[in-house]
Amino acid sequence: MQHIVIGAGPAGVVAVEQLRKLNPESAITLVGDEPEPPYSRMAIPYYLIKQIDEQGTHLRKDADHFDKLGIQIQQQQVTAVDAGAKSVTLSNGTTMPYDNLLIATGARPVTPMIPGVESEGVYPCWTLSDARNIVRLAQSGKAIVLIGAGFIGCIILEALATSGADVTVVEVEDRMVSRMLNDTAGNMLKQWCQERNVNVLTATKVEAIERGSGDRPLRVVCDNGNAIDADLVITATGVRSNSDFLNGSGVNVDQGVLVNEYLQSSVEHVYAAGDVAQGKDFSTGGFNVQAIQPTAVEHGRIAAHNMAKGHQHRHRGSVNMNVLDTLGLITSSFALWMGADGGDSAEVCERERYRYVNLQFKDDVLIGASTLGLTEHVGVLRGLIESKLRLNGWKKKLQQDPTRIMEAYLACTQAVGHNAHVL
Amino acid sequence: MLQALKLEPEKCTGCLQCEMACSYENEGVFNPAKSRIKVFAFHDEGRFAPYTCTQCDQAWCMHACPVEAIVVNAATGAKEVLESVCVGCKVCTIACPFGTVNYSHDSGKVIKCDLCGGDPWCAKACPTGAITYVASDDTGLERMRAWAQQGLPSAASFAAPTEKAVQTYNRAS
């Protein structure tokens, strides 16, 4: 039995480990196209601020980890998949046969359609190699323009700001992190950044990146007529699934590789996991690309199980959730944070203290939440949502004080308070 | 035989000795805000509930960690944060459905209960026996989890608690 896993990110690495555990005898190959040991993109922001060295980004710290598990690593790009012949073609021209194939090729940054985006000094921030460029160029006295205030843009802001460079963020949406935060929270985050000397322009579109005229080599022209001189421009305008190599393979691709509840693609013996997979969403029951670490790991484990043991393990859907640290202000979002039709919500907002909690209910069940400035016990929001716990009278209490999430959870699950007598 | 913390909220008086002991043992200061065990107060009912990590088998935090910074201590079964490896990405804090992994602004890392290496100070400090360190099959955790799973609509028919205008509590004798 030959398992091939394409992609050495968290989904791929978890999958090969799980495959080895379940199939001690089979041949397992992990194919990755980056010239580094498997590493975590999640750790890159901490590498940028020099809190960790490159080794600190590695997914597995033991250099012989994959050798010891008898997992072969191929540093190649997969150029094509032949589902009929059950083989993959690598960039060095060789073909490898498989019995089961896992596509875990993740995502890549979208290059925005801006004239001049190919200029020298314009980089994405996605790979370790991109990070090295940014560390080299982001220095005191330099001017940096960051295009995009989404998750990636925000999480690297600290590194850019602490380099002593002059930082401007340009975001086309009317608030920061529009996929995680509503108007109130997104604009509180903007104010937080501005108080820390990061210039944030929302509802502003970059029209062109031109050659600069003065000391700065680049000039970023915005649609409101402003132009910002810059030494370095970083683009962080979203990512898309890495699935182009599947063209002609018969594997159906929409936003990502379409999979069923077993993480199997439209083609037998071909599975997908992580940021490349359009997997099941816990909240909606629909299929979407979540592109988050916990979902990648969940996909990797389930897909590997189904590849090794047949279709036993059904994916019941992952909760879409995120946590973000922007210049020290922590925000999080869970599941249907924007709410649902026929639902209701509760909110507490303390602008001066940078604290915000928004809860979304359907009947007396929590279905979504977003927070700003809250680090204590945030995980229980996931627990409340995923267990579909009936809050009974605690819904009313949460509407009065949305910060009492932990008390609500304990009161509804343990022998405390008014339900002590039934346990 | 693995041991675990047994938490019995009905015995808790809210004295916070556990938080003080935890904070001192793990952070070197008497500061309940830095404790890994927390006592939640239900003032309108005059009740308290101590709560911390149950060292659950699913280990959501450990599996969500992108850099292998959370590991199982084979001797105690505790899931421990390796501070030198943790990068502070906080993914475990949203992955833990019990809300018991927290980010510390001071250290830039996450903190969670590690059972003090097998001799938990919260249990030693508790004067009323609300927190004890016992054989792990005696903690009632299974019952607690079963109760947590009852949120689905179909299960709500069995004696689901409803809020009463006047809170009464009759201890079963």
Interface residues (C-beta under 8 A of the other chain):
Chain A: P10 V14 S40 M42 A43 P45 Y46 Q51 I52 G56 T57 H58 L59 R60 K61 Q293 P294 V297 R301 M321 N322 V323 D325 G328 I330 S332 F334 V365 T375 E376 H377 V378 G379 V380 L381 R382 G383 E386 S387 K388 L389 R390 N392 G393 K396 I405 M406 E407 Y409 L410 A411 C412 T413 Q414 A415 V416 G417 H418 N419 A420 H421 V422 L423
Chain B: P9 E10 K38 F40 A41 F42 E45 R47 F48 A49 Y51 W60 H63 A64 P66 V67 E68 V85 V87 G88 C89 K90 V91 C92 T93 I94 A95 C96 P97 F98 G99 T100 V101 N102 Y103 H105 G108 R143 M144 W147 A148 Q149 Q150 G151 L152 P153 A156 A159 A160 P161 T162 E163 K164 Q167 Y169 N170 R171 A172
